[in-house]
Amino acid sequence: MGFDYYETLEINRNATDADIKKAYRRLALKFHPSSNREPGSAEKFSQLGEAYDVLSDPRKKATYDKFGEEGLKGGIPLEFGSGGAWSSKYVYHGSPEKTFRQFFGGDNPFADFYTNDVPLQFGGLQPGVVKTQDSPIERDLHLSLDDLFHGCTKKIKISRRIMNEDGYSSSIKDKILSIDVKPGWKEGTRIIFSKEGDQGPNSIPADIVFIVRQKSHPLFVRQQNDLIYKAHISLEMALTGFSVDVETLDGRLLNIPVNDIVHPTYTKVVTGEGMPLTQDPSQRGNLIITFDIQFPEKLSAERKHLIKQALK
């Protein structure tokens, strides 16, 4: 016996037709001369073609299983044991490429193959091809100022292409990615999920990158680790003093007295009431209060006189 067809395809004798096809697909792609230049690969590829040619044909397989390679290639009586005419002797046509093309279909075995799921192109079979990683997939992650103040967990569902167990076909599956948002993260923070992009036979999956985008807030404007709050006051308040009530992002109400004269560029800084610092959330930036002074639209002559007297 020259070689064992089952051993060549790395299957046992109880293998089903599907097992035979799967084994041939895997090994023929592995040892095809266009992708494998190692010594002995061409001979192995030829043996695979002959083994599949026999085991994929029910009559040839039955003859081989009962009489072995000698009976298959030497011929057996049509009615075994009774003498008379002999069956035709099996001779492999000698072209493993022909077997390969017949299996995959078409004259170009390296064209796109269509599976039950999605089409795949076996570009990796071409000589000299080195796997490279796909470019990162970037997506915006929109977070509120409250999310960035307190921290939170965001669950994001992605759909990506997954290689099936046979290594050649693929399907689309969903996956949940979990992002633990840390207190104090800033606009532009990048969260990287390594190699979570589409899988393919010839490429390394891309990294998926989420980029923090901060939503606007009705009361505060963020400036690095500081929070800017604008208070609307009258000219009277600006000149005579007042207090400002500010509700913080953690629900406290600050009552901040302002005894200085408030001019158009004046700011009031409240230390430690800004955003948490990412490296140490127990520390915070500042709350900076700016002022929008509402001037009266008009004044009576009497009031103008009183103001002049008061400002002398």
C-alpha positions, 0 to 999 in steps of 0.5 A: 500500500502506497499511503493511507487515504484516511491518514493523509486527510487526518481523519478516521475511518468513521468520518462522514462525507462532511468530515472528509470535505472539511479535512480536504478544505483545511489541508489543501489550502494549507499545502497548496503550492501557491501558499506553501513553499516548504519541501514536500508540500507539493507531494503532500498536496498531490496525495491530498488530491488523490485521497479526496478523489477516492474518499469523496466517491461512494463507489471508490470509497467502498472498494477501498474500505473493503479491498484496500489500495491494492484492490482499488488500483488492481481491480476486483471481480465484479462478483467477488469470489465467482471469477469472471470479469474484473472491475476497472482499475482506479487510476488517479488523473494525476492533477491535484489542481484539477481536484482543487478547482472541482472542490472549490468551483471555477477555474480560479480557485483563489477567487471569492468563495461563498459560504452559507454565511458570507463571502470570503476571499482567500488572498492569504494563499498568494505567496509572500502575503504577510498578515497586517492589522487593519486600521483602527476603527474610531467611534465617538463616545458622548458623555454628559458632564455628570457622567464625567464627574461621577464616573459610570459604566457604559455598555456598547453593543457592536456587530463584527465578523467572526471566523467560524471553526472551519477557519474559512467561513465567517458570520456576523455576531454581536458583542457587548463592550463595557467601558468603565468611565473614570471620574475626571476623564476629559474630552478626547480621552481614548479607550482602546479595545485591542483586536475587536474588529472584524476577523478575516483569514488574511488580516489581524482584527482592527482595534476599536477606539472610543473617543470621549466627546463631552455633551454641553451642560445647562449650567457649567462650562468645563475648562480642563479641571475647572468648572465655569459658572455664569451668574446674572446680576444687576448693576446694584448687586455688582456695586453693593454686594450679594451672594450666589447660590450654585447647585453642584454636580453632586447635589450640594447647594453652595452659597457664595458671598461676593463682597467685592465690586464686580466689574466686567472682568471680575471672577470669583474662584471657589477652590476645590469645587471643580472636576475630579482629577483623573489621577486622584479623584479625591482632589478637584479643580476649581469653580470659577464664577463669572458675571453677566451684569444687567445694566438698567435700560434707562434712568430718571433724572432723579436717579442719575443725580443720586448715582452721581452723588453716591459715586463722588 
